[in-house]
């Protein structure tokens, strides 16, 4: 059976998420994140290189951090991850939901639910609300 685009997008985002946040391998950003990557979190700048720099800094600051995927759902070009973030093994952690948009096998947009729905910036995201 042929794998749907949504399923391919889900597999891509899951692979990238686990590489970055659980294996602390930011090299996947070079391969699977588009140059025109849009970031909706106000703490991060837009663009692939800015994303890689910010994530590298976060991982340096929190070398024991993890972000375990609890649920992952894909619909069309969107992938939703419900995850549990811990800064170290003793940390109770927190739940978060991140939304990704994938285009032509590349992650082109990401934001967390709170930011996206409270302060949408990109016309595409605004059109979803």
Buried (B, 14 or more C-beta within 10 A) or exposed (E): EEEEEBEBBBBBBBEBBBBBBBEBEBEBBEEBBBEEBBBBBEEBEBBBEEBBBBBBEBBEEBEEBBBBBEEBEBEEBBBBBBBBBBBEEEEEBEEBBBBBBBEEEBBBBBBBBEBBBEEBBBEEBEEEE
